[in-house]
Amino acid sequence: MKITELQMKDVIAMETGERLGYISDLDIDTQRGRLQGLVLTLKGKAMGLFGKEEELVIPWDQIVNIGADVILVKKSGYSGYSTSQKSESD
């Protein structure tokens, strides 16, 4: 599967049915060559036109299913973070 195919899918919280956003990038561990998670552009942000664009990282172990049109993720016990939080801690 190509990243462009993933980017066309809605990311949905399994418990609530809430649409979280779209995939903008992948979080890859280059040392091990493993996919760590998906980076989402949060819904409601129009390409950064109305303020700073927020991103959220969904860890790979929170992904339940990748279907034809949607990607289901667990939201309960969620350990994702926005990239603005990540850059502050780095």
MDTraj code that builds the backbone (N, CA, C; nanometers):
import mdtraj as md
import numpy as np

residues = "MET LYS ILE THR GLU LEU GLN MET LYS ASP VAL ILE ALA MET GLU THR GLY GLU ARG LEU GLY TYR ILE SER ASP LEU ASP ILE ASP THR GLN ARG GLY ARG LEU GLN GLY LEU VAL LEU THR LEU LYS GLY LYS ALA MET GLY LEU PHE GLY LYS GLU GLU GLU LEU VAL ILE PRO TRP ASP GLN ILE VAL ASN ILE GLY ALA ASP VAL ILE LEU VAL LYS LYS SER GLY TYR SER GLY TYR SER THR SER GLN LYS SER GLU SER ASP".split()
xyz = np.array([
    [0.0832, -0.1168, 0.0000],
    [0.0000, 0.0000, 0.0000],
    [0.0885, 0.1244, 0.0000],
    [0.0521, 0.2233, -0.0790],
    [0.1274, 0.3479, -0.0895],
    [0.0731, 0.4501, 0.0095],
    [0.1585, 0.5449, 0.0492],
    [0.1149, 0.6491, 0.1427],
    [0.0012, 0.7320, 0.0830],
    [0.0013, 0.7517, -0.0470],
    [-0.1071, 0.8287, -0.1085],
    [-0.2416, 0.7579, -0.0925],
    [-0.2415, 0.6254, -0.0910],
    [-0.3643, 0.5497, -0.0676],
    [-0.4111, 0.5681, 0.0763],
    [-0.3168, 0.5703, 0.1715],
    [-0.3516, 0.5929, 0.3118],
    [-0.4067, 0.7331, 0.3328],
    [-0.3487, 0.8315, 0.2648],
    [-0.3889, 0.9706, 0.2837],
    [-0.5316, 0.9974, 0.2387],
    [-0.5872, 0.9126, 0.1558],
    [-0.7234, 0.9311, 0.1071],
    [-0.8281, 0.8750, 0.2035],
    [-0.7860, 0.8069, 0.3069],
    [-0.8791, 0.7431, 0.4001],
    [-0.9064, 0.8327, 0.5203],
    [-1.0317, 0.8333, 0.5669],
    [-1.0670, 0.9016, 0.6908],
    [-1.0151, 0.8198, 0.8081],
    [-0.9663, 0.8870, 0.9119],
    [-0.9257, 0.8192, 1.0340],
    [-1.0373, 0.8400, 1.1355],
    [-1.0944, 0.7274, 1.1844],
    [-1.2132, 0.7289, 1.2692],
    [-1.1822, 0.6657, 1.4049],
    [-1.2270, 0.7343, 1.5122],
    [-1.2157, 0.6771, 1.6471],
    [-1.3211, 0.5676, 1.6595],
    [-1.2775, 0.4474, 1.6910],
    [-1.3653, 0.3308, 1.6938],
    [-1.4774, 0.3440, 1.7962],
    [-1.4474, 0.3971, 1.9140],
    [-1.5467, 0.4021, 2.0218],
    [-1.6585, 0.5026, 1.9951],
    [-1.6249, 0.6152, 1.9324],
    [-1.7220, 0.7234, 1.9171],
    [-1.7693, 0.7472, 1.7751],
    [-1.6948, 0.6971, 1.6783],
    [-1.7269, 0.7235, 1.5383],
    [-1.6800, 0.8609, 1.4926],
    [-1.6063, 0.9319, 1.5777],
    [-1.5574, 1.0656, 1.5460],
    [-1.4490, 1.0590, 1.4385],
    [-1.4600, 1.1476, 1.3404],
    [-1.3576, 1.1570, 1.2370],
    [-1.2454, 1.2445, 1.2921],
    [-1.1252, 1.1894, 1.3022],
    [-1.0137, 1.2586, 1.3652],
    [-0.9357, 1.3463, 1.2686],
    [-0.9318, 1.3103, 1.1429],
    [-0.8568, 1.3882, 1.0448],
    [-0.8041, 1.2990, 0.9345],
    [-0.7036, 1.3505, 0.8664],
    [-0.6437, 1.2790, 0.7544],
    [-0.4950, 1.2573, 0.7801],
    [-0.4411, 1.1523, 0.7216],
    [-0.2990, 1.1222, 0.7364],
    [-0.2185, 1.2218, 0.6536],
    [-0.1222, 1.2862, 0.7197],
    [-0.0355, 1.3794, 0.6490],
    [0.1065, 1.3236, 0.6355],
    [0.1408, 1.2290, 0.7227],
    [0.2776, 1.1761, 0.7213],
    [0.2816, 1.0452, 0.7989],
    [0.3942, 0.9786, 0.7948],
    [0.4176, 0.8569, 0.8712],
    [0.5287, 0.8824, 0.9711],
    [0.5178, 0.8233, 1.0899],
    [0.6230, 0.8299, 1.1910],
    [0.7018, 0.6991, 1.1804],
    [0.8252, 0.7095, 1.1333],
    [0.9060, 0.5903, 1.1055],
    [1.0296, 0.5893, 1.1941],
    [1.0571, 0.4747, 1.2540],
    [1.1804, 0.4540, 1.3297],
    [1.2864, 0.4121, 1.2273],
    [1.3710, 0.5055, 1.1911],
    [1.4705, 0.4777, 1.0873],
    [1.5798, 0.3825, 1.1343],
    [1.6026, 0.3752, 1.2658],
    [1.7042, 0.2842, 1.3183],
    [1.6633, 0.1385, 1.2982],
    [1.5344, 0.1106, 1.3212],
    [1.4851, -0.0274, 1.3088],
    [1.4131, -0.0541, 1.1778],
    [1.3792, 0.0529, 1.1045],
    [1.3054, 0.0359, 0.9796],
    [1.1617, -0.0050, 1.0033],
    [1.1002, 0.0502, 1.1109],
    [0.9624, 0.0140, 1.1455],
    [0.8725, 0.1367, 1.1482],
    [0.7474, 0.1132, 1.1126],
    [0.6465, 0.2182, 1.1192],
    [0.6015, 0.2331, 1.2637],
    [0.6188, 0.3525, 1.3199],
    [0.5812, 0.3800, 1.4582],
    [0.4366, 0.4255, 1.4704],
    [0.3878, 0.4986, 1.3707],
    [0.2525, 0.5507, 1.3793],
    [0.2168, 0.6367, 1.2599],
    [0.0967, 0.6923, 1.2664],
    [0.0448, 0.7787, 1.1615],
    [0.0370, 0.9207, 1.2138],
    [0.0752, 1.0170, 1.1319],
    [0.0650, 1.1578, 1.1684],
    [-0.0586, 1.2139, 1.0985],
    [-0.1505, 1.2712, 1.1781],
    [-0.2751, 1.3247, 1.1236],
    [-0.2739, 1.4756, 1.1261],
    [-0.3355, 1.5346, 1.0245],
    [-0.3709, 1.6753, 1.0292],
    [-0.5111, 1.6777, 1.0863],
    [-0.5289, 1.7485, 1.1963],
    [-0.6567, 1.7474, 1.2652],
    [-0.7636, 1.8186, 1.1855],
    [-0.8857, 1.7680, 1.1939],
    [-0.9974, 1.8285, 1.1217],
    [-1.0223, 1.9692, 1.1735],
    [-1.0816, 2.0515, 1.0876],
    [-1.1127, 2.1879, 1.1276],
    [-1.0018, 2.2864, 1.0989],
    [-0.8883, 2.2391, 1.0567],
    [-0.7781, 2.3286, 1.0216],
    [-0.7655, 2.3295, 0.8703],
    [-0.7851, 2.4450, 0.8110],
    [-0.7832, 2.4561, 0.6651],
    [-0.6438, 2.4951, 0.6168],
    [-0.5572, 2.3968, 0.6038],
    [-0.4227, 2.4161, 0.5522],
    [-0.3460, 2.5254, 0.6265],
    [-0.3756, 2.5423, 0.7537],
    [-0.3031, 2.6405, 0.8320],
    [-0.3458, 2.7835, 0.8079],
    [-0.4536, 2.8069, 0.7330],
    [-0.4964, 2.9424, 0.7019],
    [-0.5520, 3.0157, 0.8234],
    [-0.6075, 2.9439, 0.9181],
    [-0.6722, 3.0049, 1.0335],
    [-0.5951, 2.9771, 1.1614],
    [-0.4662, 2.9824, 1.1549],
    [-0.3845, 2.9559, 1.2723],
    [-0.2899, 2.8407, 1.2463],
    [-0.2154, 2.8054, 1.3493],
    [-0.1171, 2.6977, 1.3383],
    [-0.1875, 2.5641, 1.3174],
    [-0.1420, 2.4917, 1.2191],
    [-0.1996, 2.3610, 1.1895],
    [-0.1542, 2.2611, 1.2952],
    [-0.2481, 2.1900, 1.3554],
    [-0.2160, 2.0918, 1.4589],
    [-0.2070, 1.9530, 1.3963],
    [-0.1135, 1.8770, 1.4449],
    [-0.0981, 1.7386, 1.4019],
    [-0.1028, 1.6488, 1.5236],
    [-0.1410, 1.5263, 1.5006],
    [-0.1535, 1.4287, 1.6072],
    [-0.0893, 1.2996, 1.5597],
    [-0.0115, 1.2349, 1.6453],
    [0.0516, 1.1075, 1.6101],
    [-0.0292, 0.9948, 1.6729],
    [-0.0751, 0.9031, 1.5893],
    [-0.1470, 0.7841, 1.6343],
    [-0.0463, 0.6693, 1.6372],
    [-0.0122, 0.6170, 1.7551],
    [0.0825, 0.5052, 1.7618],
    [0.0292, 0.3821, 1.6868],
    [0.1187, 0.3068, 1.6289],
    [0.0811, 0.1905, 1.5482],
    [-0.0056, 0.0916, 1.6272],
    [0.0213, 0.0744, 1.7567],
    [-0.0561, -0.0221, 1.8347],
    [-0.1992, 0.0253, 1.8638],
    [-0.2329, 0.1482, 1.8290],
    [-0.3690, 0.1997, 1.8466],
    [-0.4541, 0.1821, 1.7206],
    [-0.3936, 0.1349, 1.6122],
    [-0.4664, 0.1140, 1.4870],
    [-0.5343, -0.0214, 1.4931],
    [-0.6672, -0.0206, 1.4756],
    [-0.7461, -0.1432, 1.4840],
    [-0.7594, -0.2090, 1.3476],
    [-0.7921, -0.1289, 1.2445],
    [-0.8176, -0.1860, 1.1131],
    [-0.7943, -0.0796, 1.0063],
    [-0.7360, -0.1196, 0.8950],
    [-0.7230, -0.0332, 0.7786],
    [-0.8137, -0.0919, 0.6720],
    [-0.9242, -0.0233, 0.6459],
    [-1.0230, -0.0712, 0.5503],
    [-1.0107, -0.0014, 0.4157],
    [-1.1091, -0.0255, 0.3297],
    [-1.1079, 0.0329, 0.1960],
    [-1.1215, 0.1845, 0.1989],
    [-1.2035, 0.2366, 0.2918],
    [-1.2299, 0.3805, 0.2961],
    [-1.1870, 0.4483, 0.4253],
    [-1.1735, 0.3710, 0.5333],
    [-1.1439, 0.4304, 0.6633],
    [-1.0353, 0.3521, 0.7368],
    [-0.9748, 0.4206, 0.8327],
    [-0.8802, 0.3584, 0.9247],
    [-0.9396, 0.3743, 1.0633],
    [-0.9654, 0.2627, 1.1312],
    [-1.0217, 0.2661, 1.2664],
    [-0.9096, 0.2647, 1.3683],
    [-0.9187, 0.3557, 1.4663],
    [-0.8185, 0.3624, 1.5716],
    [-0.8868, 0.3624, 1.7075],
    [-0.8147, 0.3111, 1.8082],
    [-0.8626, 0.3161, 1.9467],
    [-0.8363, 0.4552, 2.0003],
    [-0.9350, 0.5113, 2.0678],
    [-0.9141, 0.6429, 2.1276],
    [-0.9029, 0.6324, 2.2794],
    [-0.9641, 0.5303, 2.3389],
    [-0.9545, 0.5146, 2.4842],
    [-0.8136, 0.4717, 2.5215],
    [-0.7606, 0.5311, 2.6281],
    [-0.6246, 0.5001, 2.6690],
    [-0.5222, 0.5507, 2.5704],
    [-0.5605, 0.6489, 2.4948],
    [-0.4809, 0.6989, 2.3849],
    [-0.3561, 0.7706, 2.4333],
    [-0.2444, 0.7394, 2.3727],
    [-0.1187, 0.8000, 2.4150],
    [-0.0568, 0.8862, 2.3053],
    [-0.1382, 0.9302, 2.2103],
    [-0.0875, 1.0153, 2.1035],
    [-0.0554, 1.1538, 2.1555],
    [0.0078, 1.2356, 2.0753],
    [0.0411, 1.3713, 2.1147],
    [0.0404, 1.4601, 1.9923],
    [0.0156, 1.5882, 2.0146],
    [0.0230, 1.6809, 1.9025],
    [0.1692, 1.7110, 1.8764],
    [0.2027, 1.7477, 1.7549],
    [0.3422, 1.7757, 1.7228],
    [0.3898, 1.8996, 1.7951],
    [0.2998, 1.9905, 1.8314],
    [0.3420, 2.1078, 1.9067],
    [0.3873, 2.0652, 2.0464],
    [0.3226, 1.9640, 2.1058],
    [0.3664, 1.9111, 2.2351],
    [0.5002, 1.8403, 2.2200],
    [0.5175, 1.7664, 2.1118],
    [0.6419, 1.6934, 2.0909],
    [0.7591, 1.7895, 2.0770],
    [0.7409, 1.8972, 1.9994],
    [0.8527, 1.9885, 1.9770],
    [0.8907, 2.0632, 2.1045],
    [0.7943, 2.0849, 2.1949],
    [0.8246, 2.1510, 2.3213],
    [0.9073, 2.0611, 2.4116],
    [0.8861, 1.9293, 2.4037],
    [0.9564, 1.8366, 2.4921],
    [1.0916, 1.7938, 2.4377],
    [1.1161, 1.8142, 2.3063],
    [1.2438, 1.7736, 2.2441],
    [1.3543, 1.8715, 2.2718],
])
top = md.Topology()
chain = top.add_chain()
for i, resn in enumerate(residues, 1):
    res = top.add_residue(resn, chain, resSeq=i)
    for name in ("N", "CA", "C"):
        top.add_atom(name, md.element.get_by_symbol(name[0]), res)
traj = md.Trajectory(xyz[None], top)
